[in-house]
Amino acid sequence: MAGWVTKKCDLNIAVNNNNHHTEEISTERLVVRRGQPFTITVSFTRLMCVEKNLIWSTEPLAYT
């Protein structure tokens, strides 16, 4: 069974930057403020069951 491959990742730059009042800083890059929510939309090459297959982490990754 093949794993999930990212097909598209939309950073929703216009909406997020507007909500964070950073649209004057950049309209081409995502600029968000700490502590405020933002939206990223990720599409995969196959369907997934969110309850079984999706894990979110906001902790920094450990690099070796």
Steps between C-alpha positions, in 0.01 A plus 500: 500500500650831393536784748354844465681731263440873523331621183455865597571721801315833503629741763193723447737797494249774415249400769757419769705815444183710504380337824842558658528857366826413321384552140714814474810298594452243223238384254714214368607334827308382804560734793305414816515624856577277795198385696244566225336217303564457128384260229703275273325268254682178407375270223624143465504254211249274676218529752568468870295440812577802719411315822749221424772656286557860604732611780586865565798614702599854586820400675834554326643194331822356638774505238799270518 
